Amino acid sequence: MNKRIRKRRRERNCQTRGGRLQPGCEGHLSDLGRGQKAIVLDFHNDNPALRRRLLDMGITKGVIIEIKKVAPLGDPVDILLRGYELCIRKKDMQSIDIRVIE
């Protein structure tokens, strides 16, 4: 079976009706819905300044992040990590790979 077809099937099985990722699925931080928790797996961005800024704010591999609030127009998003809340843009969230735990 083609890799692309398997990947599409896996992605289809990971999303529920509301478009939220199910526990155990992988995606981007921007794919999470309010109240979901995930573990950061990796970063994939070409901007070293953005990567450094995310690391300085405490977003590192292995940290648990929870989506607390979403602004009325969807951007920015308030996340909870390491005991404090942080507002981050959706564009920046798309460069963070996660695995859903709740």
Secondary structure, DSSP 8 states (H G I E B T S, - for coil): --HHHHHHHHHHHHB-TTS-B-TT-EEEGGG--TT-EEEEEEE--S-HHHHHHHHHTT--TT-EEEEEEE-TTS-SEEEEETTEEEEE-HHHHTTEEEEE--
